[in-house]
């Protein structure tokens, strides 16, 4: 019962979602670096098994924005599941 809208044009997808479904909340994947989108909240999920300083930007690493940009986040969530598997 939850609609999923996929588009390279996030502002257009958001407007379509509002017009078609009138949602109370819209969650964006990779919305942190979508600078043309007005947001109420920024949540960043980090893999806790990564060592500090080992973060590289895509395509070399998994980051899509500079680590200094994390200051813009309202919340940072550490994914510790992999950390336990790797004995971090």
N, C-alpha and C positions, 0 to 999 in steps of 0.2 A: 503493500500500500504506500510505499515511499517512492516518489518519482526520482529518477536519475537522469539528468540532462548532461550531455557531453557535447562540448564545442571548443574550438580553439579561440573563439571570441567570447571571453567571459562576460563582458557587459551585455552583449546580445543575449547570451544564455540566461543571465539573471533576469533580464526584462521578460524574456519568453516564459520563464518559470513563474514569475509574478503574475503575468497575464493569464497563464493557463491553469495554475494550481493555487494561487493566493496563499503561499506558505507563510507560517509564522517565523520560520527560520530557514536560511539557506546556508549550507556548508559547502565550502570550496576546497577542493584538493589543489595543492600548490597555489593557494590564494595569497600566500604571504608576499610573494614577489609580483603579484598582479597590481601594479601601481595605479592603473586606471579604474580601480574598483573601490567604492566607498565601503568601508568595513566598520563594524562596531567593536570587533574583537579579533585579535590575532593570537592563535595558538600554534606553537611550534613543537613538533614531536622529534626528539633526538634519540638515537640509538646509543644507549649507555655503554655498549661494548667498544665503541670507538675511543681510541686514546686521544687525549687533548693534543692538538696540533696536527692530527692526521687527517683533518677535514680538508678536502679539495673540492673545487667547483666542478660541476658537470662539464665536460664528459670524462674528466680524469677521476672524479669522485662522485659522491652522491648529493653534494650540496648544490642547490640552485640559486643561492644567494650568498653574499659574503657573511662570514661569522660575525662581523661587527654589526650586521643588521639585526641580530637577535635582540638588541636593545629595544627594538620596536614592538616586541612580543608582549602581550598582556600576560600570557601563561606559557611556561615551558614544561613539557611533559617528557620525562625520561623513560624510555622503553627498557626496562631492566630484564625482561624475559631472556633475551639472548645473553645478557651478562651472566646470569646464573649458569647457562649452558657452557659458557666459555671460561667460567671461574675467574671473573674479573676481580 
